[in-house]
Amino acid sequence: MQFIDSKRISKRNFYANAGISRGTLESPTGITEDIMAKCLAAYPEIDIIWLVTGKEKPPEVIVPELPQKCDKCDLKDELIETQRRYIQRLENDLRQQPGDAGQKRKAG
């Protein structure tokens, strides 16, 4: 449970990702080698010594560092915003067309 808490995932997601039945880790009989193997296969960052003995502290979750904003990011954002405004203008123009031409386009 410490590992699940440190990963900030739900027990349900942990069980699903590991392919084990819900509630298995809370079983008073402990976990089997098969369950340990499934947990390690799904989450290789688990310290096997900690998993088996419980004596080591659980692994820390390493959050990847986000890359710095690239030189072209501002240009890309500006281009996307320009395209969004252009599309919006075209949609407005279609709605303002006389007759039901705008309605036909909108429905289709």
C-alpha positions as a LaTeX table, in Angstrom:
\begin{tabular}{lrrr}
\hline
Residue & $x$ (\AA) & $y$ (\AA) & $z$ (\AA) \\
\hline
Met1 & 0.00 & 0.00 & 0.00 \\
Gln2 & 2.92 & 2.36 & 0.60 \\
Phe3 & 3.98 & 1.99 & $-3.01$ \\
Ile4 & 0.46 & 2.68 & $-4.28$ \\
Asp5 & 0.29 & 5.81 & $-2.13$ \\
Ser6 & 3.70 & 6.99 & $-3.31$ \\
Lys7 & 2.68 & 6.53 & $-6.98$ \\
Arg8 & $-0.56$ & 8.42 & $-6.32$ \\
Ile9 & $-2.63$ & 5.81 & $-8.10$ \\
Ser10 & $-5.76$ & 4.06 & $-6.95$ \\
Lys11 & $-5.71$ & 0.54 & $-5.61$ \\
Arg12 & $-8.07$ & $-0.41$ & $-8.41$ \\
Asn13 & $-5.60$ & 0.85 & $-11.06$ \\
Phe14 & $-2.72$ & $-0.91$ & $-9.34$ \\
Tyr15 & $-4.59$ & $-4.21$ & $-9.28$ \\
Ala16 & $-5.69$ & $-3.82$ & $-12.92$ \\
Asn17 & $-2.19$ & $-2.91$ & $-14.16$ \\
Ala18 & $-0.65$ & $-5.80$ & $-12.25$ \\
Gly19 & $-3.35$ & $-8.24$ & $-13.35$ \\
Ile20 & $-4.24$ & $-9.33$ & $-9.83$ \\
Ser21 & $-7.57$ & $-9.57$ & $-8.04$ \\
Arg22 & $-8.71$ & $-6.60$ & $-6.02$ \\
Gly23 & $-8.10$ & $-6.98$ & $-2.32$ \\
Thr24 & $-5.19$ & $-9.41$ & $-2.82$ \\
Leu25 & $-2.69$ & $-7.16$ & $-1.06$ \\
Glu26 & $-4.98$ & $-6.74$ & 1.94 \\
Ser27 & $-5.34$ & $-10.50$ & 2.37 \\
Pro28 & $-4.35$ & $-11.72$ & 5.84 \\
Thr29 & $-2.59$ & $-14.72$ & 4.27 \\
Gly30 & $-0.02$ & $-12.54$ & 2.54 \\
Ile31 & 0.95 & $-12.56$ & $-1.11$ \\
Thr32 & 2.31 & $-15.40$ & $-3.21$ \\
Glu33 & 5.37 & $-15.49$ & $-5.44$ \\
Asp34 & 3.06 & $-15.26$ & $-8.44$ \\
Ile35 & 1.52 & $-12.05$ & $-7.10$ \\
Met36 & 4.98 & $-10.60$ & $-6.41$ \\
Ala37 & 6.07 & $-11.46$ & $-9.95$ \\
Lys38 & 3.01 & $-9.75$ & $-11.42$ \\
Cys39 & 3.62 & $-6.64$ & $-9.31$ \\
Leu40 & 7.26 & $-6.49$ & $-10.39$ \\
Ala41 & 6.36 & $-7.05$ & $-14.04$ \\
Ala42 & 3.84 & $-4.19$ & $-13.96$ \\
Tyr43 & 5.96 & $-1.90$ & $-11.78$ \\
Pro44 & 9.66 & $-2.71$ & $-12.29$ \\
Glu45 & 10.61 & 0.28 & $-10.12$ \\
Ile46 & 9.48 & $-1.61$ & $-7.02$ \\
Asp47 & 12.48 & $-2.59$ & $-4.88$ \\
Ile48 & 12.35 & $-6.38$ & $-4.75$ \\
Ile49 & 14.06 & $-6.47$ & $-1.33$ \\
Trp50 & 11.42 & $-4.13$ & 0.07 \\
Leu51 & 8.65 & $-6.16$ & $-1.57$ \\
Val52 & 9.88 & $-9.45$ & $-0.09$ \\
Thr53 & 11.03 & $-8.32$ & 3.35 \\
Gly54 & 9.29 & $-5.02$ & 3.91 \\
Lys55 & 12.48 & $-3.78$ & 5.59 \\
Glu56 & 13.65 & $-1.28$ & 3.01 \\
Lys57 & 11.74 & 1.89 & 2.47 \\
Pro58 & 9.50 & 1.88 & $-0.60$ \\
Pro59 & 10.99 & 3.44 & $-3.70$ \\
Glu60 & 10.49 & 7.12 & $-4.27$ \\
Val61 & 8.47 & 8.04 & $-7.26$ \\
Ile62 & 10.65 & 9.84 & $-9.74$ \\
Val63 & 8.72 & 12.56 & $-11.50$ \\
Pro64 & 10.33 & 13.31 & $-14.84$ \\
Glu65 & 11.51 & 16.86 & $-15.24$ \\
Leu66 & 9.48 & 18.76 & $-17.77$ \\
Pro67 & 11.52 & 20.02 & $-20.69$ \\
Gln68 & 12.17 & 23.71 & $-20.90$ \\
Lys69 & 10.05 & 25.59 & $-23.38$ \\
Cys70 & 11.63 & 25.30 & $-26.80$ \\
Asp71 & 12.43 & 28.21 & $-29.08$ \\
Lys72 & 9.67 & 27.29 & $-31.49$ \\
Cys73 & 6.93 & 26.78 & $-28.87$ \\
Asp74 & 5.81 & 30.41 & $-28.94$ \\
Leu75 & 5.69 & 30.35 & $-32.73$ \\
Lys76 & 3.67 & 27.12 & $-32.68$ \\
Asp77 & 1.23 & 28.53 & $-30.10$ \\
Glu78 & 0.82 & 31.69 & $-32.15$ \\
Leu79 & 0.16 & 29.67 & $-35.31$ \\
Ile80 & $-2.44$ & 27.53 & $-33.56$ \\
Glu81 & $-4.20$ & 30.61 & $-32.19$ \\
Thr82 & $-4.20$ & 32.24 & $-35.65$ \\
Gln83 & $-5.71$ & 29.10 & $-37.17$ \\
Arg84 & $-8.33$ & 28.91 & $-34.42$ \\
Arg85 & $-9.39$ & 32.50 & $-35.07$ \\
Tyr86 & $-9.48$ & 31.88 & $-38.84$ \\
Ile87 & $-11.69$ & 28.81 & $-38.41$ \\
Gln88 & $-13.97$ & 30.75 & $-36.10$ \\
Arg89 & $-14.27$ & 33.54 & $-38.67$ \\
Leu90 & $-15.10$ & 31.02 & $-41.43$ \\
Glu91 & $-17.77$ & 29.43 & $-39.24$ \\
Asn92 & $-19.28$ & 32.86 & $-38.55$ \\
Asp93 & $-19.25$ & 33.67 & $-42.28$ \\
Leu94 & $-21.06$ & 30.42 & $-43.04$ \\
Arg95 & $-23.73$ & 31.16 & $-40.46$ \\
Gln96 & $-24.31$ & 34.61 & $-41.98$ \\
Gln97 & $-24.82$ & 33.39 & $-45.55$ \\
Pro98 & $-28.26$ & 34.21 & $-46.95$ \\
Gly99 & $-30.87$ & 31.49 & $-47.21$ \\
Asp100 & $-30.32$ & 28.08 & $-45.75$ \\
Ala101 & $-26.82$ & 27.46 & $-47.22$ \\
Gly102 & $-25.29$ & 27.95 & $-43.78$ \\
Gln103 & $-27.81$ & 25.55 & $-42.27$ \\
Lys104 & $-27.00$ & 22.84 & $-44.81$ \\
Arg105 & $-23.29$ & 23.09 & $-44.05$ \\
Lys106 & $-23.93$ & 23.10 & $-40.33$ \\
Ala107 & $-26.09$ & 19.97 & $-40.47$ \\
Gly108 & $-23.72$ & 18.07 & $-42.72$ \\
\hline
\end{tabular}
